[in-house]
Amino acid sequence: MTTDPAPDPGEPGEAGPSREELDRQARDHYGPGWRDQPRGLACAVVAAFLVLTTVAFGFAVAAMIMAAAR
């Protein structure tokens, strides 16, 4: 079984396929990549970090106030 030779690159001044076309061909060949995945999990992790940090800061302030009141 023989394969077709590589296509001729064309004339030196000739433009090749666009970046969008190359990206589409890569996605068709390899499937979706990490850039195409939803970002919901990352948003949930960041939100949880912010909430837990805020709660910890609140407990620290409350503990300082209770210690100073003694």
N, C-alpha and C positions, 0 to 999 in steps of 0.2 A: 504494500500500500504506500503510495507516495502522497506527499503533502504539497499543497500549492505553494509556490514561492512567495516570499514576502512581497507585499504590494510596493510598487515604485513610489519613492517618497515625493515625486513630483518635481516641478521646477523649483529652483531656489527661492523665488519670490512668492511662491504659492502658499496660501494659508492652509493649515491643517484643520482638523475638526475643533470645534469650540470646547472650552473647558466643561460646559454643561453636558455636551455630548459624550465626552470622555468619562465624566462622572456617571452618567446614565449607563454607559456600557459596562463600567466596573461594577455598579450595583446589580445589573442584570446578571453578570457573570459570578460574582462572589456573594450576592445577597446583601441585605442591609448591614451597615456597619454600626459602630458605637455612636456615631454622630446622628444616626437616624433613630435612636432609641428614645423613648419618652424620658423626660427629666423629672418625673414625679417622685421617684425614690430620693434623688438628690435634694429636692425641695423639702421632702419630709424630714430628712436627716438634719438639714440646716434649721428647719423650724423647731425640731425637738431640741437641738443644741441651744437655740436662743431661749426657749421656754425654760429648760432646766437651768441655764445660767442665770436667768432672771429670778427664778425661785430660790436658787442658792444664795444669790446676792441679798434677797429679801430676808432669808433666814439669818444671814450674817449680820445684817443691820439690826434685826430684832434681838439677836443675842447680845450685840454690843449695847443696845439700849437697856436691856434687862440687867446686864452686868454693871452698867453705870448707875442704875437706879438703886442698887444695893448699898 
